Amino acid sequence: MDILEQIMAERRVAVDQARQEVPLEALRERATDREHHSLRSALERSGTSIVAEMKQASPSAGLLRPHYDPAALAMLYAANGACAISVLTEPRHFMGSAAHLTAVRAAVALPLLRKDFMCDPYQVVEAAAWGADVVLLIVAALEDDRMRLLFEAAGEWGLEVLVEAHNADELERALRLEAAIVGVNSRNLKTLTTDLAVAHALSSLIPKERLSIAESGIKSRDDIESLTAKGYDGFLIGESIVRHEDPASKLRELVGINY
């Protein structure tokens, strides 16, 4: 069992437990009260669009930020050029939680991506109830029928979808979700190896009219400029910002602004 299979198995168990603890009806009431903040609209604006990710740890890098205050970090991201924020909610490998997402939602008005390993429509309702605007669907982790089910559930709750691929076959499947934002992850989630050449190679397979985001392995302004030239509309960046001793200055560097 590779790491992706392991995490997905764990998340299926966690969903069953969560459903017992928090009935769907309890989530529905909170989910219907949310105000939507559009990632699509943010990506369509001029300038460099960075979805700044917050996570306390990762399987590949271990503990990233010992002193982790999601609300404070979110406000820092918002003040230094992020167009949206990605919040990890997976607890065992990334030390995420629902509390992190709800704290970020209370702190900023940017679009929020619930970054997790989605396997059940219950998680989509959770995302809406916690204040997310976007959910992630990982092609490598989902059969087509399940991916379509989650995509349609997101639509029912007014959530946008970022569908993530790592190779040409996965990208072909991702493109079938017509309204989804396409993400190309340069990290192989089965082995955790990262190669930015993946994003460069797959860019030519993405139709120009589709919004697309390059994910993982982006460390410098040069990386962003080269990927922009390949047609990407945005960039999901986590570790190079979170691990930096001055996340604000690193984010400004990546966005290409100075103030």
Secondary structure by P-SEA (a helix, b strand, c coil): ccaaaaaaaaaaaaaaaaaaaccaaaaaaaaaabbbbbaaaaaaccccccbbbbbccccccccccccccaaaaaaaaaaccccbbbbbcccccccccaaaaaaaaaccccbbbbccccccaaaaaaaaaacccbbbbbcccccaaaaaaaaaaaaaabbbbbbbbccaaaaaaaaccccbbbbbbccccccccccaaaaaaacccccccbbbbbbcccccaaaaaaaaaacccbbbbcccccccccaaaaaaaaacccc
